[in-house]
Amino acid sequence: MRAIAVMSALAQPTRLAVFSMLARASDAGLTAGELAERTGTPANTMSAHLTILSHAGLAKSRRAGRNIFYSAVTDAVRQLTVFLVKDCCDGCADVCDDLQCELNKCRRSPVAKDETPDG
């Protein structure tokens, strides 16, 4: 586990925002230009942020024609969470008691493609 690299990459506000945007974009991803525009960051600075996220294992890229799309590697956050709870805190009850309940709050209910909001 590269916990220090992951935490260091996410400790910078723009990179944390970019990672969140990429995670919400799922596999479709976003281009560096879209990310730069959304964050108000110059293109060369965004490139540096994406490089840091990629080196930390938090982002990956794929080429589609002339565009490069970036997407989040969410497993890196999952691994960091397991490391912090299991290895770092050794499963301490004071840390872990409410963790499952808190994690369940972030689950989205799957919606069938043919369902409509009206039922």
Residue frames as a rotation matrix with the C-alpha (Angstrom) as fourth column:
MET 1
0.585 0.811 0.000 0.00
0.811 -0.585 0.000 0.00
0.000 0.000 -1.000 0.00
ARG 2
-0.522 -0.721 0.457 1.31
0.725 -0.656 -0.208 3.37
0.450 0.223 0.865 -0.95
ALA 3
0.340 0.780 -0.525 -0.62
0.940 -0.287 0.183 5.21
-0.008 -0.556 -0.831 1.75
ILE 4
-0.115 -0.447 -0.887 1.74
0.461 -0.815 0.351 8.17
-0.880 -0.368 0.300 1.98
ALA 5
-0.955 -0.254 0.156 1.66
0.242 -0.352 0.904 8.80
-0.174 0.901 0.398 -1.79
VAL 6
-0.298 0.927 0.229 -2.15
0.773 0.093 0.628 8.56
0.561 0.364 -0.744 -1.89
MET 7
0.422 0.466 -0.778 -2.67
0.864 -0.468 0.188 10.82
-0.276 -0.751 -0.600 1.13
SER 8
-0.434 -0.676 -0.596 -0.09
0.383 -0.737 0.557 13.29
-0.816 0.014 0.578 -0.14
ALA 9
-0.888 0.127 0.442 -1.75
0.416 -0.185 0.890 13.49
0.195 0.975 0.111 -3.56
LEU 10
0.012 0.997 0.071 -5.18
0.760 -0.056 0.647 14.06
0.649 0.046 -0.759 -2.03
ALA 11
-0.043 -0.090 -0.995 -3.91
0.910 -0.414 -0.002 16.59
-0.412 -0.906 0.100 0.53
GLN 12
-0.939 -0.270 -0.215 -3.86
0.149 -0.879 0.453 19.37
-0.311 0.393 0.865 -2.08
PRO 13
-0.277 0.942 -0.189 -7.31
-0.135 -0.233 -0.963 20.98
-0.951 -0.241 0.192 -2.55
THR 14
0.020 0.288 -0.957 -7.35
-0.969 -0.230 -0.090 21.05
-0.246 0.930 0.275 -6.36
ARG 15
-0.749 -0.347 -0.564 -6.23
-0.508 0.847 0.155 17.42
0.424 0.403 -0.811 -6.62
LEU 16
-0.839 0.520 0.161 -8.86
0.177 0.539 -0.823 16.35
-0.515 -0.662 -0.544 -4.10
ALA 17
0.000 0.858 -0.514 -11.51
-0.499 -0.446 -0.743 18.21
-0.867 0.256 0.428 -6.13
VAL 18
-0.206 -0.150 -0.967 -10.25
-0.969 0.168 0.180 16.65
0.136 0.974 -0.180 -9.37
PHE 19
-0.981 -0.158 -0.116 -10.28
-0.139 0.977 -0.159 13.15
0.138 -0.140 -0.980 -7.87
SER 20
-0.511 0.858 0.057 -13.87
0.072 0.109 -0.991 13.72
-0.856 -0.503 -0.117 -6.68
MET 21
0.118 0.535 -0.837 -14.93
-0.822 -0.420 -0.385 14.91
-0.557 0.733 0.390 -10.14
LEU 22
-0.517 -0.395 -0.760 -13.27
-0.779 0.585 0.226 11.91
0.355 0.708 -0.610 -11.76
ALA 23
-0.967 0.188 0.170 -14.90
0.065 0.831 -0.553 9.50
-0.245 -0.524 -0.816 -9.31
ARG 24
-0.144 0.975 -0.170 -18.34
-0.147 -0.191 -0.970 10.98
-0.979 -0.115 0.171 -10.06
ALA 25
0.036 0.106 -0.994 -17.66
-0.965 -0.254 -0.062 10.81
-0.259 0.961 0.093 -13.82
SER 26
0.645 0.158 0.747 -17.12
-0.191 0.981 -0.043 7.03
-0.740 -0.115 0.663 -13.53
ASP 27
0.013 -0.684 0.729 -15.45
0.614 0.581 0.534 5.23
-0.789 0.441 0.427 -16.44
ALA 28
0.765 0.303 0.568 -16.50
0.641 -0.442 -0.628 7.90
0.061 0.844 -0.532 -18.96
GLY 29
-0.159 -0.917 -0.366 -13.89
0.933 -0.260 0.247 10.17
-0.322 -0.302 0.897 -17.44
LEU 30
0.887 0.305 -0.347 -13.12
0.219 -0.939 -0.265 13.80
-0.407 0.159 -0.899 -18.17
THR 31
0.443 -0.764 0.469 -10.49
0.652 -0.085 -0.754 15.53
0.616 0.640 0.460 -20.27
ALA 32
-0.383 -0.683 -0.622 -7.78
0.916 -0.370 -0.157 17.67
-0.123 -0.630 0.767 -18.73
GLY 33
-0.843 0.098 0.528 -9.41
0.146 -0.905 0.400 20.67
0.517 0.415 0.749 -20.40
GLU 34
0.206 0.979 -0.010 -12.77
0.138 -0.019 0.990 19.96
0.969 -0.205 -0.139 -18.76
LEU 35
0.379 -0.138 -0.915 -11.10
0.906 0.258 0.336 19.55
0.190 -0.956 0.222 -15.38
ALA 36
-0.710 -0.700 -0.072 -9.09
0.704 -0.704 -0.098 22.75
0.018 -0.120 0.993 -15.82
GLU 37
-0.556 0.579 0.596 -12.21
-0.024 -0.728 0.685 24.69
0.831 0.367 0.419 -16.74
ARG 38
0.445 0.809 -0.383 -14.26
0.329 0.251 0.910 23.30
0.833 -0.531 -0.155 -13.84
THR 39
0.407 -0.359 -0.840 -11.56
0.909 0.076 0.409 24.09
-0.083 -0.930 0.357 -11.30
GLY 40
0.997 -0.057 0.056 -10.35
-0.045 -0.982 -0.183 27.36
0.066 0.180 -0.981 -12.83
THR 41
0.414 -0.895 0.169 -6.86
0.070 0.216 0.974 25.92
-0.908 -0.391 0.152 -13.11
PRO 42
0.206 -0.414 -0.887 -4.38
-0.926 -0.377 -0.039 26.69
-0.318 0.829 -0.461 -15.93
ALA 43
0.853 0.215 -0.476 -3.86
-0.436 0.796 -0.420 23.78
0.289 0.565 0.773 -18.34
ASN 44
-0.004 -0.936 -0.352 -0.18
-0.283 0.339 -0.897 23.27
0.959 0.096 -0.267 -17.47
THR 45
-0.570 -0.122 0.813 -1.00
-0.817 -0.029 -0.577 23.21
0.094 -0.992 -0.083 -13.76
MET 46
0.512 0.815 0.272 -3.81
-0.811 0.562 -0.161 20.71
-0.284 -0.138 0.949 -14.35
SER 47
0.577 -0.388 -0.719 -1.36
-0.339 0.687 -0.642 18.52
0.743 0.614 0.265 -16.23
ALA 48
-0.548 -0.814 0.192 0.94
-0.471 0.111 -0.875 18.52
0.692 -0.570 -0.444 -13.20
HIS 49
-0.236 0.550 0.801 -1.98
-0.925 0.124 -0.358 17.65
-0.296 -0.826 0.480 -10.88
LEU 50
0.772 0.578 -0.263 -3.04
-0.635 0.717 -0.288 14.76
0.022 0.390 0.921 -13.13
THR 51
0.121 -0.827 -0.549 0.53
-0.332 0.487 -0.808 13.47
0.936 0.280 -0.215 -13.23
ILE 52
-0.695 -0.366 0.619 0.69
-0.675 0.034 -0.737 13.45
0.248 -0.930 -0.270 -9.42
LEU 53
0.187 0.849 0.494 -2.69
-0.880 0.368 -0.300 11.68
-0.436 -0.379 0.816 -9.17
SER 54
0.745 0.061 -0.664 -1.57
-0.496 0.716 -0.491 9.13
0.446 0.695 0.564 -11.75
HIS 55
-0.260 -0.938 -0.228 1.75
-0.391 0.318 -0.864 8.44
0.883 -0.136 -0.449 -10.01
ALA 56
-0.635 0.100 0.766 -0.13
-0.762 0.082 -0.643 7.92
-0.127 -0.992 0.024 -6.73
GLY 57
-0.962 0.271 -0.021 -2.35
0.256 0.930 0.263 5.36
0.091 0.248 -0.965 -8.46
LEU 58
-0.470 0.813 -0.344 -5.47
0.221 -0.269 -0.937 7.53
-0.854 -0.517 -0.054 -8.15
ALA 59
0.439 0.595 -0.673 -6.06
-0.526 -0.438 -0.729 8.33
-0.729 0.674 0.120 -11.84
LYS 60
-0.349 -0.485 0.802 -5.64
0.496 0.631 0.597 6.61
-0.795 0.606 0.021 -15.17
SER 61
-0.125 0.257 -0.958 -5.92
-0.646 -0.754 -0.118 7.87
-0.753 0.605 0.260 -18.71
ARG 62
-0.128 0.095 0.987 -7.12
0.650 0.760 0.011 6.55
-0.749 0.643 -0.159 -22.05
ARG 63
-0.799 -0.203 -0.566 -6.88
-0.275 -0.714 0.644 8.03
-0.535 0.671 0.514 -25.50
ALA 64
0.079 0.828 0.555 -9.98
0.689 0.357 -0.630 8.41
-0.720 0.432 -0.543 -27.66
GLY 65
0.708 0.069 0.703 -9.05
0.645 -0.467 -0.604 10.01
0.287 0.881 -0.375 -30.94
ARG 66
-0.073 -0.746 0.662 -7.32
0.236 -0.658 -0.715 13.28
0.969 0.104 0.224 -30.19
ASN 67
0.383 0.312 0.869 -8.63
-0.697 -0.520 0.494 13.43
0.606 -0.795 0.018 -26.62
ILE 68
-0.650 -0.495 -0.576 -7.23
0.121 0.682 -0.722 11.93
0.750 -0.539 -0.383 -23.46
PHE 69
0.416 0.851 0.320 -9.82
-0.383 -0.155 0.911 11.05
0.825 -0.501 0.262 -20.86
TYR 70
-0.762 -0.628 0.155 -8.90
-0.353 0.203 -0.913 10.69
0.542 -0.751 -0.376 -17.21
SER 71
0.438 0.880 -0.182 -10.80
-0.247 0.313 0.917 8.56
0.864 -0.357 0.355 -14.74
ALA 72
0.172 -0.303 0.937 -10.43
-0.981 -0.144 0.133 7.79
0.095 -0.942 -0.322 -11.06
VAL 73
-0.311 -0.267 -0.912 -8.91
-0.055 0.963 -0.263 4.59
0.949 -0.031 -0.314 -9.74
THR 74
0.345 0.597 0.725 -11.26
-0.718 -0.329 0.613 4.23
0.604 -0.732 0.315 -6.81
ASP 75
0.741 -0.115 -0.661 -9.61
0.339 0.915 0.220 1.03
0.580 -0.387 0.717 -5.62
ALA 76
-0.357 -0.923 0.141 -6.70
0.362 -0.276 -0.890 3.15
0.861 -0.267 0.433 -4.36
VAL 77
-0.327 0.328 0.886 -9.04
-0.754 -0.656 -0.036 4.85
0.570 -0.679 0.462 -1.87
ARG 78
0.769 0.611 -0.189 -10.52
-0.416 0.703 0.577 1.50
0.486 -0.365 0.794 -0.90
GLN 79
0.336 -0.741 -0.582 -7.04
0.575 0.651 -0.496 0.14
0.746 -0.168 0.644 -0.22
LEU 80
-0.592 -0.533 0.604 -6.13
-0.091 -0.700 -0.708 3.25
0.801 -0.474 0.366 1.79
THR 81
0.172 0.757 0.631 -9.27
-0.843 -0.218 0.491 2.88
0.510 -0.616 0.601 3.90
VAL 82
0.856 0.110 -0.506 -8.54
0.061 0.949 0.309 -0.77
0.514 -0.295 0.806 4.62
PHE 83
-0.118 -0.978 -0.171 -4.95
0.522 0.085 -0.848 0.09
0.844 -0.190 0.501 5.49
LEU 84
-0.508 -0.092 0.856 -5.96
-0.459 -0.812 -0.360 2.85
0.729 -0.576 0.371 7.89
VAL 85
0.412 0.777 0.476 -8.60
-0.850 0.138 0.509 0.77
0.329 -0.614 0.717 9.65
LYS 86
0.947 0.032 -0.318 -7.00
0.014 0.990 0.143 -2.67
0.320 -0.140 0.937 9.61
ASP 87
0.299 -0.933 -0.202 -3.26
0.725 0.360 -0.587 -2.18
0.620 0.029 0.784 9.59
CYS 88
-0.433 -0.506 0.746 -2.76
0.013 -0.831 -0.556 1.27
0.901 -0.231 0.366 11.04
CYS 89
-0.152 0.484 0.862 -5.48
-0.902 -0.424 0.079 1.14
0.404 -0.765 0.501 13.73
ASP 90
-0.935 -0.307 -0.175 -5.40
-0.242 0.918 -0.313 -2.67
0.257 -0.251 -0.933 14.13
GLY 91
-0.344 0.890 -0.301 -9.20
0.321 0.412 0.853 -2.87
0.882 0.197 -0.428 14.03
CYS 92
-0.975 -0.075 -0.207 -9.53
0.220 -0.312 -0.924 -0.80
0.005 -0.947 0.321 17.21
ALA 93
-0.245 0.969 -0.044 -13.20
0.969 0.246 0.032 -0.78
0.042 -0.034 -0.999 18.26
ASP 94
-0.021 0.217 -0.976 -13.06
0.431 -0.879 -0.205 2.93
-0.902 -0.425 -0.075 19.10
VAL 95
-0.686 -0.305 -0.661 -12.24
-0.429 -0.564 0.706 3.63
-0.588 0.767 0.256 15.46
CYS 96
-0.970 0.122 -0.208 -14.26
-0.113 0.535 0.837 0.90
0.214 0.836 -0.505 13.75
ASP 97
-0.685 0.728 0.036 -17.54
0.367 0.387 -0.846 0.65
-0.629 -0.566 -0.532 15.71
ASP 98
0.252 0.870 -0.424 -19.54
0.044 -0.448 -0.893 3.09
-0.967 0.206 -0.150 13.58
LEU 99
-0.618 -0.625 -0.477 -17.52
-0.410 -0.262 0.874 2.71
-0.671 0.736 -0.095 10.40
GLN 100
-0.833 0.332 0.442 -19.85
0.535 0.685 0.494 0.22
-0.139 0.649 -0.748 8.67
CYS 101
0.184 0.945 -0.270 -22.86
0.808 -0.302 -0.506 2.39
-0.560 -0.125 -0.819 9.40
GLU 102
0.153 -0.205 -0.967 -21.10
-0.228 -0.959 0.167 5.46
-0.962 0.195 -0.193 7.99
LEU 103
-0.850 -0.519 -0.091 -19.97
-0.230 0.210 0.950 3.57
-0.474 0.829 -0.298 4.89
ASN 104
-0.509 0.736 0.446 -23.48
0.814 0.580 -0.030 2.29
-0.281 0.348 -0.895 4.26
LYS 105
0.262 0.608 -0.750 -24.73
0.320 -0.788 -0.526 5.90
-0.911 -0.102 -0.400 4.13
CYS 106
-0.280 -0.442 -0.852 -22.71
-0.600 -0.613 0.515 6.51
-0.749 0.655 -0.093 0.96
ARG 107
-0.784 0.051 0.618 -24.30
0.394 0.811 0.433 3.63
-0.479 0.583 -0.656 -0.94
ARG 108
-0.554 0.636 -0.537 -26.60
-0.805 -0.574 0.150 4.54
-0.213 0.516 0.830 -3.79
SER 109
0.032 0.654 0.755 -29.61
-0.112 0.753 -0.648 2.39
-0.993 -0.064 0.097 -4.48
PRO 110
-0.915 -0.331 0.229 -29.37
0.163 0.213 0.963 0.79
-0.368 0.919 -0.141 -7.90
VAL 111
-0.001 0.917 -0.399 -32.09
-0.470 -0.353 -0.809 2.00
-0.883 0.187 0.431 -10.25
ALA 112
-0.114 0.033 0.993 -33.20
0.658 0.751 0.050 -0.20
-0.744 0.659 -0.107 -13.09
LYS 113
-0.935 -0.351 -0.046 -32.85
0.189 -0.604 0.774 1.41
-0.300 0.715 0.631 -16.51
ASP 114
-0.585 0.766 0.266 -36.55
0.428 0.012 0.904 0.99
0.689 0.643 -0.335 -17.22
GLU 115
-0.009 0.563 -0.827 -37.67
0.986 -0.132 -0.100 2.57
-0.166 -0.816 -0.554 -13.92
THR 116
-0.152 0.026 0.988 -38.90
0.370 -0.925 0.081 6.12
0.916 0.378 0.131 -13.94
PRO 117
-0.957 -0.249 0.151 -39.02
-0.028 -0.435 -0.900 8.52
0.290 -0.865 0.410 -10.98
ASP 118
-0.321 0.920 0.224 -42.85
-0.905 -0.368 0.215 8.42
0.280 -0.134 0.951 -11.16
GLY 119
-0.351 0.144 0.925 -42.88
-0.514 0.796 -0.319 4.67
-0.783 -0.588 -0.205 -10.49
